[in-house]
Amino acid sequence: MSVDQATVRRIAHLARIAVEDDEVERLGGELNAILAFVAELSSVDVDGVEPLTSALPMQMKKRQDVVTDGGFADDVLANAPEREDHYFVVPKVIE
């Protein structure tokens, strides 16, 4: 796959990046180099290789998945500038 100047401009537009006309050719070359590297990685044989989440074998620290009802509304709202029942009162932002 080759990235042309129109594609570079489209990517820059989607990423909301201002790209000058004199930079388009250089950025196209860089994107093509990145895509060539990804294509090279795709050719690597990884059959029988287990996916890793870490370079060191370790177990994830887990906590008990316990359902609670909360019950701390008064503690949570203690420092709220304004509240009504068990809710924060905030200024209206949408008309």
KAPE-V631530 format. One record per residue. N is the residue number from 1. RES is the residue in three letters. PHI is phi as a letter, one per 20 degrees, with the letter a starting at -180 (999 if undefined). Layout:
BEGIN
N_RES_PHI + N_RES_PHI
END
This chain:
BEGIN
1_MET_999 + 2_SER_c + 3_VAL_e + 4_ASP_e + 5_GLN_f + 6_ALA_f + 7_THR_f + 8_VAL_f + 9_ARG_f + 10_ARG_f + 11_ILE_f + 12_ALA_f + 13_HIS_f + 14_LEU_f + 15_ALA_e + 16_ARG_l + 17_ILE_d + 18_ALA_f + 19_VAL_c + 20_GLU_f + 21_ASP_g + 22_ASP_f + 23_GLU_e + 24_VAL_g + 25_GLU_f + 26_ARG_f + 27_LEU_f + 28_GLY_f + 29_GLY_f + 30_GLU_f + 31_LEU_f + 32_ASN_f + 33_ALA_f + 34_ILE_f + 35_LEU_f + 36_ALA_f + 37_PHE_f + 38_VAL_f + 39_ALA_f + 40_GLU_f + 41_LEU_f + 42_SER_f + 43_SER_e + 44_VAL_f + 45_ASP_e + 46_VAL_d + 47_ASP_f + 48_GLY_n + 49_VAL_e + 50_GLU_f + 51_PRO_f + 52_LEU_d + 53_THR_d + 54_SER_b + 55_ALA_f + 56_LEU_d + 57_PRO_f + 58_MET_b + 59_GLN_e + 60_MET_f + 61_LYS_f + 62_LYS_c + 63_ARG_d + 64_GLN_f + 65_ASP_e + 66_VAL_d + 67_VAL_e + 68_THR_c + 69_ASP_e + 70_GLY_m + 71_GLY_m + 72_PHE_d + 73_ALA_g + 74_ASP_f + 75_ASP_f + 76_VAL_f + 77_LEU_e + 78_ALA_g + 79_ASN_d + 80_ALA_f + 81_PRO_f + 82_GLU_c + 83_ARG_b + 84_GLU_c + 85_ASP_l + 86_HIS_d + 87_TYR_c + 88_PHE_f + 89_VAL_d + 90_VAL_c + 91_PRO_f + 92_LYS_f + 93_VAL_d + 94_ILE_c + 95_GLU_f
END
